[in-house]
Every structure is written in C-alpha cells, then in structure tokens.
Amino acid sequence: YAKGVSVKARWQPDGTHPPYDLEKLLNISKDGGYSGFWGIESSMADVDSKNPEDIKQAEWQAVKYTRDVIRKVILKS
C-alpha cells in the first residue's frame, strides 16, 4: 500500500549503473502492482571537475538517466 517509491541510483559518467540492475528492481515493484509516485534520488559517481557548474550538470544528467529507466519500465506494455 505504498504511496511512493524512492528510486536511488548512482551512475557512472558513461551512463552505466553497475551496482545493481535498476530496471529489474523497478519491474519488481511494477509487477507487484505498484502504481504510485516514483521519486528520484540520484547522483553521478566520480565527477572529475571541482567546478560547481560541471558538478551540477553531472548531477542533472544522473537524474535524467534515472528518469529514463523509470519511463522505460512504466511505459512498457
């Protein structure tokens, strides 16, 4: 009876997510009947720059990667 799921992800700069299969875990929730809110908690591992703007762009990219996986799972027939 969850109203929200927190999707936590830590991406590599090349767009891979090696620690675990994020899509598989989201499918478990969806297949179990979950249809509520999907919250994104995401970050980019190993940002080489100390420039705040570069860090901000990397973090936004991580959020987009996570969003794309959520969309893939939700919109899949």
Contacts in CASP RR format, 6 or more apart in sequence:
PFRMAT RR
TARGET T0000
AUTHOR 0000-0000-0000
METHOD contacts of the structure
MODEL  1
YAKGVSVKARWQPDGTHPPYDLEKLLNISKDGGYSGFWGIESSMADVDSK
NPEDIKQAEWQAVKYTRDVIRKVILKS
2 34 0 8 1.000
2 36 0 8 1.000
3 36 0 8 1.000
3 37 0 8 1.000
4 34 0 8 1.000
4 36 0 8 1.000
4 37 0 8 1.000
4 38 0 8 1.000
4 39 0 8 1.000
5 29 0 8 1.000
5 34 0 8 1.000
5 36 0 8 1.000
5 37 0 8 1.000
5 38 0 8 1.000
5 39 0 8 1.000
6 39 0 8 1.000
6 41 0 8 1.000
7 22 0 8 1.000
7 26 0 8 1.000
7 38 0 8 1.000
7 39 0 8 1.000
7 40 0 8 1.000
7 41 0 8 1.000
7 42 0 8 1.000
7 66 0 8 1.000
7 69 0 8 1.000
7 70 0 8 1.000
8 41 0 8 1.000
8 42 0 8 1.000
9 17 0 8 1.000
9 22 0 8 1.000
9 40 0 8 1.000
9 41 0 8 1.000
9 42 0 8 1.000
9 43 0 8 1.000
9 62 0 8 1.000
9 65 0 8 1.000
9 66 0 8 1.000
9 69 0 8 1.000
10 17 0 8 1.000
10 19 0 8 1.000
10 42 0 8 1.000
10 43 0 8 1.000
10 44 0 8 1.000
10 45 0 8 1.000
10 62 0 8 1.000
11 17 0 8 1.000
11 42 0 8 1.000
11 43 0 8 1.000
11 44 0 8 1.000
11 45 0 8 1.000
11 61 0 8 1.000
11 62 0 8 1.000
11 65 0 8 1.000
11 66 0 8 1.000
12 18 0 8 1.000
12 44 0 8 1.000
12 45 0 8 1.000
12 46 0 8 1.000
13 44 0 8 1.000
13 45 0 8 1.000
13 46 0 8 1.000
13 47 0 8 1.000
13 48 0 8 1.000
13 58 0 8 1.000
15 65 0 8 1.000
17 65 0 8 1.000
17 69 0 8 1.000
22 66 0 8 1.000
22 69 0 8 1.000
23 69 0 8 1.000
23 72 0 8 1.000
23 73 0 8 1.000
26 38 0 8 1.000
26 69 0 8 1.000
26 70 0 8 1.000
26 73 0 8 1.000
27 73 0 8 1.000
30 73 0 8 1.000
30 74 0 8 1.000
38 70 0 8 1.000
38 74 0 8 1.000
40 63 0 8 1.000
40 66 0 8 1.000
40 67 0 8 1.000
40 70 0 8 1.000
42 59 0 8 1.000
42 62 0 8 1.000
42 63 0 8 1.000
42 65 0 8 1.000
42 66 0 8 1.000
43 59 0 8 1.000
43 62 0 8 1.000
44 58 0 8 1.000
44 59 0 8 1.000
44 61 0 8 1.000
44 62 0 8 1.000
47 54 0 8 1.000
47 55 0 8 1.000
47 58 0 8 1.000
49 55 0 8 1.000
49 58 0 8 1.000
END
